[in-house]
Amino acid sequence: MKTLFRSYLMGGFECSTHRLPNGKRLDLIASTQHDKFAEADYDRLLAIGMKTARDGIRWHLIEKEPYKYDFSSLKQQVKAVNKTGIQIIWDFFHYGFPDDLDIYSREFVDRFADFSRATAEYLSSEIEQTLFVCPVNEISFFSWAAGEVGIFYPFSNRKGDELKRQMVKATIASIDAIRKVAPDVRFVQTDPAIHVTTPKRASDTQRRDAEKYRRAQFHAYDMLVGEREPELGGDVKYLDIIGLNYYFHNQWRFPSRRKVPRGHAAYRPLHKILDEFSERYKRPMFIAETGIEDELRADWFKYVCEEARKARSLNISLEGVCLYPIVNHPGWVDNRHCHNGLWDYCDREGNREIHQPLADEINLQCRYFVPERCL
């Protein structure tokens, strides 16, 4: 069965690089030592049938001075890609950016566009495969977290809509710049897929507000295609592949934000959420992030894959499922050991202990989807 990616099941490496309230900059690629052991990490993915991966580029390390680019921080990953042959979807912006930039400024858009051009040019010259790029990871979620409620840098409040427009403009400028040097590039746009409901005794106003909240998940995509706020420059050419991020907490009650558990009468099956996106945009899609912590990892992955098969049975163009993250990492705020990946922290030689129940489930699901592509 032909798919957009080299494998239906794939893994993603956590690559967040934003600053925390205490001033510390995260660098999950470094803290998981993925930059040091990229080749071994890619080999592990290939060994379980995952021939496609999401990975990240660290803008703050590449552009330490305006418009001066040093790709030394990316060389290990590039070398590992060439040696293993794995297919990579590259995140160019995963929450972090250079310290000298004001994210609300015109300069931010211009700098990101030129950084995108230079990075795409570098990758195209070094790697002999079609370039897949996610310009901005989670426009809507990042705008909410960094602009509306102030939990991500720059910790703004009540500026979520302004930041969303800015990130859409940055995405459009990035795509235009990349296409000039890599005409065949494929683009991925990611955001959470959510569902918001209300208690049975909710007022009509609460129900309307909940639906308004739910429909906000479409705003960034609508801006990119020019259906919403066309003055931003959106056009159908800016929406290529839709990547939907789906976790156990993506359905909740309004206004309490109490999580709706899987199996509850109010829980909307994932395949129905996917169907709505498919009908709205008519683009190829994949589940770009999914996972859970601790002993529920295998069961959650099984559920998501079952829903993916239901979606495919409805002729929805769902091109893959990405386990994210693929390796455990330190918690952003408290540095706790997050057991949410397939593999754990590595030892001095780069070996990582596997979570066998999840490995067994991945092997089973791989055979369900595309058996000829599994090892």
N, C-alpha and C positions, 0 to 999 in steps of 0.2 A: 504494500500500500504506500503510495507516494505521499510524503508530508513536506511541509515547508522547511522543517529543520531536519538535521541528520538523525535525530532520534526523537521519539515521542516523549519519553521521560527524560528529564534533564535535572541538573543541579545548579544552585546559585550560591556564590560566595558573598557573604556579608561584606559590604565595602563602604559603610557610612563614614563620613569624615567631617561632620559638623562639630561646632564647639558647644560644650556644656555650660551651664550657668556658672560653674566654678572657673571657667576659662580654659579648661583642658580641651584639646582637640582630639576627637576620636580618630582612630585609624584602624579599622577592624581588619583590613588586609594585613597590616603589620602585626597586630596583637594576636591573630590566629596563625601567624607566620606563613600565610599563603604566598606572600611575595617571595619568601625564601625557598619554599618547597612547592612552587606552582607545578613543576613537572610531575612530581609524585602525586599531587592532588588530582591533576588531570588524568594521570594513568589509572588512579583508583576509580574515577568516574567511568572511564572507558571499559574497565574490567567488569563493571556491573551493567553495561549496556547503555550508559548515558554518554552519548557522543556529542551532546550540545550542552553548553553551560552559560550562565550569566556571570559576568565578572565586572570589576570596576576599575576606573581610571581616577587617579587622585590629582585633581586640578591644582590644589594648593602646593603640591610638590613639584609639579611640572612648570608652573608659572609663578616663580618666586619674585620676579620683577615683571612689570607690565610689558606684554608682547615679547618676552624672552622665554623660550621654551627649552626645558631640559627633560628629556624622556628617559633618563637613567632609572627612575623609579618604576618604569614600565618594562624594562628590558627583560627581566626574568620571566615575566608572564608571556611576552612575545616569543622569547626563545623556546619556552615550554609549548606554546601553541604550535610552532613550526616543527618541533620534535615529535609531538604526539599526534598532531593532525586534528585535534578537537576543534569543534566549531564554537565560537564565542559570540555572545551578545554583549556588547560593551556599554556599560553605564558611563556617560560622560559627566553627569551631575548627579551625585547621590548625597544631597543635602549640604555638602561642604564647598567652600570657595575661598579664594585668597583673602587675606586679612585686610588688604588695603581697599577693598571694593565695598561700596554701598549697594546693597542688592536692589534698592528701589531706583537707582540712577540709570540714565541712558548709557553711561559708561559700562555698566554691568552687562547690558545686552550686547554692546559692541565687543567687549572683551570676551564674552562667552562665545560669540560667533567666531572670532578669530582663533581662539583656543580650539574650538571644534574643528575649524578648517585645518589648523596645524596638526592636530592629533589624528584626524582622518587621513591626512596626507602621509603622516609617519606610519600609521598602521597599514595603509594600502601599499606602501613601499616595502614593508617588512614581512607581510603575511600574504600568502597566495591563496586567498579564499574571499568569497563575497563578504563584504563588510556589513555587519548588523550593528546598529547603534540605537541605544535608548538615550536621546539627548538629555531629558530631565526625568528622573525617577519620581513618580507620584506627584504631579503638579497639584492636584486638589488636596491631597493629604499634607504635603509640605506647606502649602499656602495656609491651611488651617493651623497646622502645628507651629509654624514660624511667624505667621502674620495675624492669626485670629486670636489664639489663646496663649501665645508666648511661651511654649515649652521647648521650641527649637530656636537656635540662633537665626535671626537677630532679636528674638524674644519680643516681637511686636504684639500689640493687642488691637483688635477691631480693625485690622488692615488686611484681612484675609482676601477680600475681593480685589484690592489693589495689588497684592502680591501675586494672586492668580493671573491677573492680566499681564503682569510683568513677566512671569514665567512662561506664559503663552507666547509673548513677544520674543523672549529669549529662545524658545524652542523653534519658532519660525525662522529667526535669524540664523540659528545653528544649522537647521536643515538646508537652508539656501546656501550657506557657506560650504557645507560638506559636499553638497551635490556638485559644486564647481570643481572639486578635486577628485571625487569618487562618484561618478554618475550612476553607477549600478548599486549603490548602497541601499539596504533595506532598513526602514526605521520602525522602532517599537515605541509605543506610548503606553506607559503603565499608570494604573491608579487602582485603588481598592474598589471591589465590587461589594456593595452593601445592601442591607434591607432594614428599614426602620418601620416599626409598628407602634401602636398605642394600646393601653389597657382597654378592656371592653367598656368601661365606664368613662372613657375619655370624652371630652367635649368636642363639638364640631371644630372649634378653633384649634384644639390640640391635634386633631386628625389632619386638618389642613397643613398645620406647621410640620407635622411628621412627614407628610408626603412631599412638602417643599424641601425638607432636609434630604429625603431619599433621592429626589430628582436632582439635587445638587451634584451627585456623583457624575452626571453627564455634562456639567458645565464646561470643563476644560476641553473635552472632546468636541463639544458643540462650537467652542471658540476656535479650535484648530481648523474645523471644516468651514468656518465662516457663517454658521447658522446663528450664532450668538455673538453680539458685539463685533460685527464685521469690520468695524474701523480698526481692529487689531491686525488685520491683514490675513485672516484665516482663509483657507481654500481647501477643497477636497484633496489636493495633492499633499497636504501636510499630515494626513492620517493614513498610515499604511497598515501596520499590524497592531492590534490592540492586545496589550498584556494586562490581565486582570489579577490583582492580588487578593487572595481570599484566605482568611484565617477564622478560627473558632469564634472570635469576638466581633465579626463583621455584621452581626445582626443584633439589634437592641431595641428596647422600648424608648419611646419619647414621652415625656421629657426626662425620665429618670436615668436614662442610659444603662438600665439594667440589661445584662446580656440575655438574649433569647437562646436557650440551649437547643442543640440538635435533638430532634424528636418531639419538641413541643409543637402544639397545634399551630402556633403563630410562626413557626420556623419555615421560611421559604426554601424549598429544595434548590440546591445550587444550579441544577440544569435549567430551571426556570429563570433564574437571574441571567444566566448565559444566553438564553433564548431572547430575552429582552434586549440585551446589547447587540445580538446578532441582527435582530429585526430593525433596530434603530440605525445601525451604521453599515451593515452588510460588508464587513471587513473580516479577513482572517483573524482569529484570536488564539490566545493560549493562556493558560493559568500561569502567570509569571512568578507568583510566590504563593506558597502554601506550606503549612507546617504547624507543629504544636510542640510543647515541651514534655519531657519525661516519658512515662510509660504509655501515654496515649498516642505516641508518634505513629506506630504501625496502623492502628485503627483509624486515625484521622486520614492518613494517606489513602487507605483503602476506600473510605467514604468519598473522598474527592475524585479518585479514579473511577469509582462506580458512577458518580454523577457525570463525569466526563464522557463515559461510554453512553449514558442516556442522552447527553447532548448530541453526540455524534449520530445516534440513532434517529434524531430529529433533523438530520442533515445540517446541523450547525457546524460551521467551519472552525472547529476547535483543533488546533494544530499541535498541542502538547501540554504537559503538566510539569512544572518546575518545582522541585523540593527546595525550599528556601528557609534557612540557610542549609547548606550541605555539610558544614562543619560547625561544631559548637563554638561559642564565642563568649567573651566576658560581657556581662550586662553593662549597658551604656552608662547608667547612673551609679550603680552600686558595685560594679565590677564582679558581680556574682557569676558563677559558672553556669551558663545557660545550656542545658542539655536538650537542644532542639534540632540537632543535625543528625546526619547518618554517621559521621565520624567525630571523634573527640579531639582534644588538644594533641599536638604532636610532640614526640620526644626529640632528642637532639639529632637523630638521624632522619626525622621527617615522617616517622611511622605514626599512624593514628589508629586507635582502637575503634572497632566498628560496633554499632548498636545492632545486634543480630536480628531481633524481631523486625525492625524496619527494613533491614537488608533482605530478609526473606519475603516481606510484602512487596518490595520493589521488584524482586525477581519474578514473583507471581504476576504482578500487574504488567510488567514488561512483556510477558508471554501472552497476556490477554490482548494487548494493544497491537504490537507489531512483532510477532515471534521471530521473523527472519532477521530482525535487527538486534536481537538480544543474544548475549553470549551464553 
